[in-house]
Amino acid sequence: MKFPVFSLVAIFTASILLSCNDIGEPKPETNPIKPIKPPNTPGEPIYAPGQVVVGFADSVNYPFIFSFIKGLNLTPINIDADSSFSVWIQVDSGRVSDLLGRLQQDSAVAWADQRGYPMDDGDPQKEYLLAHFRGTVNVDYALALIRSVPGISWKKTLFSSRSAVIGVPVGQETRWVDSLKTFSFVRWAELNHIVWITY
């Protein structure tokens, strides 16, 4: 099949014009992908810039922690100051399943189960329960509930940890860690470690 000469000329001209569009400055990408620079040394921790993590004494609460952070002109990013607590309970007599059932009937108990007692003053001949109480009740309520159940006795109360992620000026993280450690109600302070690179 033969094409007319003017058709061949038109196709040739069109192909030249289309190829010329690619000559010159490259077009900018609408959504360029930026590579992530790996750390200098494999195994180094990566920290969140402008953040430190602080652990507080059990005696402080959410409003105190919030006011403390704001008083330092820093930013509270996340505060964990739950008022819930756990109680180690010794089983002196009775069936564990019955005792657990009795504790779990109370709405103040978030959960309760049988646990090995990890403390040095635990009796290896006894069995132990761990009950977690909601922050809506206080320790006195928990002790009264335990005393009301025949066959169990209180051993130890464990309070939930209090901690906060605090925003600090970028580049001053270490200085703030050292400064925060000087307060009597601060148990520990450290950079906000987010991941370990293992490659």
PyMOL commands that set and color helices and strands:
alter all, ss='L'
color gray80, all
select helices_A, chain A and resi 5-20+62-71+96-104+139-148+173-180
alter helices_A, ss='H'
color red, helices_A
select strands_A, chain A and resi 45-56+75-80+85-91+109-115+127-133+152-159+162-167+186-196
alter strands_A, ss='S'
color yellow, strands_A
deselect
rebuild
show_as cartoon
